[in-house]
Each structure stands twice: as structure tokens, then as C-alpha cells.
């Protein structure tokens, strides 16, 4: 599935990723590839208290 258009966060670079949580299309700089989330969702993610290697939103 291709992603087309401008990044919905910075609105200046071409979008090439889609956030797994909210569906926002974002550029490489506004995407956290390790988490699969846009910068906004990644900033709100908190480490899960039960397991340090997972995240709870």
C-alpha cells in the first residue's frame, strides 16, 4: 500500500509512512519506525509497567 501526499505533521515533506495507531500519513522525520507510530503518538506512548519492552498508549 503506497502513501501519497504531504506529511500531516510538518506539512512540508512528502509522506511515506502511515501511523499504525492513528492512521496519520507522515514523512520519515515525523515517523518512529521502531514503534510504527507518528511523532505525536510516539511522544504519548509510555513504557508498560509490567514489561519494559512493550508500550501502552
LOZAPA-252300 format. One record per atom (N, C-alpha, C): x, y, z; atom name. Coordinates in nm, 4 decimals. Layout:
<keses>
+----------+----------+----------+----+
!       xx !       yy !       zz !  a !
+----------+----------+----------+----+
!        X !        Y !        Z ! CA !
...
+----------+----------+----------+----+
</keses>
This chain:
<keses>
+----------+----------+----------+----+
!       xx !       yy !       zz !  a !
+----------+----------+----------+----+
!   0.0857 !  -0.1174 !   0.0000 !  N !
!   0.0000 !   0.0000 !   0.0000 ! CA !
!   0.0899 !   0.1232 !   0.0000 !  C !
!   0.0728 !   0.2095 !  -0.0964 !  N !
!   0.1521 !   0.3297 !  -0.1044 ! CA !
!   0.0888 !   0.4442 !  -0.0275 !  C !
!   0.1718 !   0.5343 !   0.0154 !  N !
!   0.1252 !   0.6528 !   0.0870 ! CA !
!   0.1590 !   0.7724 !   0.0000 !  C !
!   0.0617 !   0.8579 !  -0.0255 !  N !
!   0.0843 !   0.9737 !  -0.1119 ! CA !
!   0.0350 !   1.0996 !  -0.0436 !  C !
!   0.1017 !   1.2091 !  -0.0710 !  N !
!   0.0613 !   1.3377 !  -0.0162 ! CA !
!   0.1685 !   1.3969 !   0.0722 !  C !
!   0.1317 !   1.5058 !   0.1369 !  N !
!   0.2244 !   1.5724 !   0.2284 ! CA !
!   0.2098 !   1.5179 !   0.3688 !  C !
!   0.3180 !   1.5245 !   0.4429 !  N !
!   0.3181 !   1.4852 !   0.5837 ! CA !
!   0.2116 !   1.5669 !   0.6569 !  C !
!   0.1271 !   1.4991 !   0.7329 !  N !
!   0.0197 !   1.5681 !   0.8047 ! CA !
!   0.0685 !   1.6353 !   0.9329 !  C !
!   0.1957 !   1.6161 !   0.9685 !  N !
!   0.2506 !   1.6831 !   1.0865 ! CA !
!   0.3261 !   1.8092 !   1.0454 !  C !
!   0.4278 !   1.7948 !   0.9602 !  N !
!   0.5072 !   1.9126 !   0.9219 ! CA !
!   0.4478 !   1.9868 !   0.8023 !  C !
!   0.3665 !   1.9201 !   0.7242 !  N !
!   0.3015 !   1.9781 !   0.6067 ! CA !
!   0.3994 !   2.0360 !   0.5045 !  C !
!   0.5224 !   1.9824 !   0.5001 !  N !
!   0.6185 !   2.0349 !   0.4034 ! CA !
!   0.6931 !   1.9256 !   0.3272 !  C !
!   0.7055 !   1.8070 !   0.3827 !  N !
!   0.7773 !   1.6980 !   0.3161 ! CA !
!   0.6779 !   1.5922 !   0.2674 !  C !
!   0.7207 !   1.5151 !   0.1690 !  N !
!   0.6368 !   1.4075 !   0.1161 ! CA !
!   0.6186 !   1.2986 !   0.2226 !  C !
!   0.4975 !   1.2516 !   0.2359 !  N !
!   0.4672 !   1.1451 !   0.3322 ! CA !
!   0.5024 !   1.0101 !   0.2707 !  C !
!   0.5664 !   0.9252 !   0.3510 !  N !
!   0.5979 !   0.7914 !   0.3022 ! CA !
!   0.5683 !   0.6833 !   0.4054 !  C !
!   0.5026 !   0.7188 !   0.5146 !  N !
!   0.4657 !   0.6222 !   0.6187 ! CA !
!   0.3274 !   0.6555 !   0.6724 !  C !
!   0.2613 !   0.5541 !   0.7297 !  N !
!   0.1306 !   0.5736 !   0.7934 ! CA !
!   0.1407 !   0.5222 !   0.9370 !  C !
!   0.0946 !   0.6015 !   1.0325 !  N !
!   0.0981 !   0.5649 !   1.1740 ! CA !
!   0.0075 !   0.4443 !   1.1984 !  C !
!   0.0592 !   0.3435 !   1.2678 !  N !
!  -0.0175 !   0.2224 !   1.2987 ! CA !
!  -0.1309 !   0.2492 !   1.3972 !  C !
!  -0.1217 !   0.3572 !   1.4733 !  N !
!  -0.2237 !   0.3861 !   1.5744 ! CA !
!  -0.3344 !   0.4768 !   1.5225 !  C !
!  -0.2966 !   0.5924 !   1.4686 !  N !
!  -0.3981 !   0.6917 !   1.4313 ! CA !
!  -0.4208 !   0.7036 !   1.2809 !  C !
!  -0.3327 !   0.6440 !   1.2004 !  N !
!  -0.3502 !   0.6471 !   1.0557 ! CA !
!  -0.2971 !   0.7716 !   0.9876 !  C !
!  -0.2367 !   0.8626 !   1.0623 !  N !
!  -0.1802 !   0.9847 !   1.0050 ! CA !
!  -0.0685 !   0.9477 !   0.9081 !  C !
!  -0.0645 !   1.0146 !   0.7919 !  N !
!   0.0456 !   0.9922 !   0.6988 ! CA !
!   0.1552 !   1.0938 !   0.7299 !  C !
!   0.2780 !   1.0437 !   0.7380 !  N !
!   0.3894 !   1.1270 !   0.7818 ! CA !
!   0.5154 !   1.0997 !   0.7016 !  C !
!   0.6069 !   1.1964 !   0.7067 !  N !
!   0.7367 !   1.1828 !   0.6422 ! CA !
!   0.8304 !   1.1010 !   0.7323 !  C !
!   0.9454 !   1.0688 !   0.6804 !  N !
!   1.0435 !   0.9898 !   0.7543 ! CA !
!   1.0846 !   1.0577 !   0.8854 !  C !
!   1.0970 !   1.1894 !   0.8856 !  N !
!   1.1414 !   1.2606 !   1.0061 ! CA !
!   1.0344 !   1.2655 !   1.1153 !  C !
!   0.9084 !   1.2508 !   1.0789 !  N !
!   0.7992 !   1.2531 !   1.1767 ! CA !
!   0.7439 !   1.1131 !   1.2027 !  C !
!   0.8253 !   1.0106 !   1.1781 !  N !
!   0.7835 !   0.8712 !   1.1945 ! CA !
!   0.8849 !   0.7972 !   1.2803 !  C !
!   0.8383 !   0.7252 !   1.3800 !  N !
!   0.9238 !   0.6408 !   1.4635 ! CA !
!   0.9104 !   0.4981 !   1.4117 !  C !
!   1.0052 !   0.4558 !   1.3286 !  N !
!   0.9977 !   0.3254 !   1.2629 ! CA !
!   1.0008 !   0.2106 !   1.3634 !  C !
!   1.0732 !   0.2259 !   1.4721 !  N !
!   1.0823 !   0.1202 !   1.5735 ! CA !
!   0.9457 !   0.0920 !   1.6358 !  C !
!   0.8683 !   0.1968 !   1.6569 !  N !
!   0.7374 !   0.1816 !   1.7185 ! CA !
!   0.6251 !   0.1734 !   1.6151 !  C !
!   0.6506 !   0.2167 !   1.4923 !  N !
!   0.5476 !   0.2172 !   1.3890 ! CA !
!   0.4464 !   0.3280 !   1.4094 !  C !
!   0.4891 !   0.4359 !   1.4758 !  N !
!   0.3980 !   0.5441 !   1.5124 ! CA !
!   0.4473 !   0.6779 !   1.4598 !  C !
!   0.3516 !   0.7699 !   1.4406 !  N !
!   0.3893 !   0.9069 !   1.4061 ! CA !
!   0.4538 !   0.9707 !   1.5291 !  C !
!   0.5175 !   1.0839 !   1.5103 !  N !
!   0.5861 !   1.1516 !   1.6207 ! CA !
!   0.4901 !   1.1873 !   1.7338 !  C !
!   0.3667 !   1.2260 !   1.7009 !  N !
!   0.2694 !   1.2622 !   1.8040 ! CA !
!   0.2322 !   1.1420 !   1.8902 !  C !
!   0.2003 !   1.0289 !   1.8273 !  N !
!   0.1629 !   0.9085 !   1.9033 ! CA !
!   0.2833 !   0.8525 !   1.9800 !  C !
!   0.4012 !   0.8564 !   1.9193 !  N !
!   0.5210 !   0.8060 !   1.9858 ! CA !
!   0.5521 !   0.8879 !   2.1110 !  C !
!   0.5281 !   1.0184 !   2.1059 !  N !
!   0.5544 !   1.1044 !   2.2213 ! CA !
!   0.4591 !   1.0735 !   2.3371 !  C !
!   0.3385 !   1.0247 !   2.3042 !  N !
!   0.2403 !   0.9933 !   2.4083 ! CA !
!   0.2526 !   0.8504 !   2.4607 !  C !
!   0.3279 !   0.7662 !   2.3904 !  N !
!   0.3432 !   0.6264 !   2.4315 ! CA !
!   0.4244 !   0.6201 !   2.5609 !  C !
!   0.3817 !   0.5321 !   2.6503 !  N !
!   0.4508 !   0.5162 !   2.7781 ! CA !
!   0.4945 !   0.3711 !   2.7930 !  C !
!   0.6137 !   0.3476 !   2.8480 !  N !
!   0.6547 !   0.2086 !   2.8712 ! CA !
!   0.5540 !   0.1395 !   2.9633 !  C !
!   0.5199 !   0.0195 !   2.9305 !  N !
!   0.4272 !  -0.0593 !   3.0121 ! CA !
!   0.4976 !  -0.0991 !   3.1415 !  C !
!   0.4316 !  -0.0823 !   3.2545 !  N !
!   0.4921 !  -0.1132 !   3.3841 ! CA !
!   0.5194 !  -0.2624 !   3.4021 !  C !
!   0.4417 !  -0.3464 !   3.3346 !  N !
!   0.4578 !  -0.4895 !   3.3516 ! CA !
!   0.5743 !  -0.5448 !   3.2720 !  C !
!   0.6020 !  -0.4882 !   3.1563 !  N !
!   0.7109 !  -0.5336 !   3.0702 ! CA !
!   0.7794 !  -0.4124 !   3.0125 !  C !
!   0.9078 !  -0.3998 !   3.0355 !  N !
!   0.9814 !  -0.2836 !   2.9880 ! CA !
!   0.9989 !  -0.2757 !   2.8390 !  C !
!   0.9710 !  -0.3841 !   2.7660 !  N !
!   0.9944 !  -0.3829 !   2.6220 ! CA !
!   0.8680 !  -0.3594 !   2.5411 !  C !
!   0.7556 !  -0.3297 !   2.6067 !  N !
!   0.6318 !  -0.3020 !   2.5352 ! CA !
!   0.5825 !  -0.1633 !   2.5677 !  C !
!   0.4885 !  -0.1159 !   2.4907 !  N !
!   0.4374 !   0.0189 !   2.5101 ! CA !
!   0.2861 !   0.0172 !   2.5203 !  C !
!   0.2347 !   0.1043 !   2.6037 !  N !
!   0.0905 !   0.1195 !   2.6228 ! CA !
!   0.0538 !   0.2586 !   2.5774 !  C !
!  -0.0535 !   0.2725 !   2.5042 !  N !
!  -0.0965 !   0.4034 !   2.4550 ! CA !
!  -0.2182 !   0.4499 !   2.5294 !  C !
+----------+----------+----------+----+
</keses>
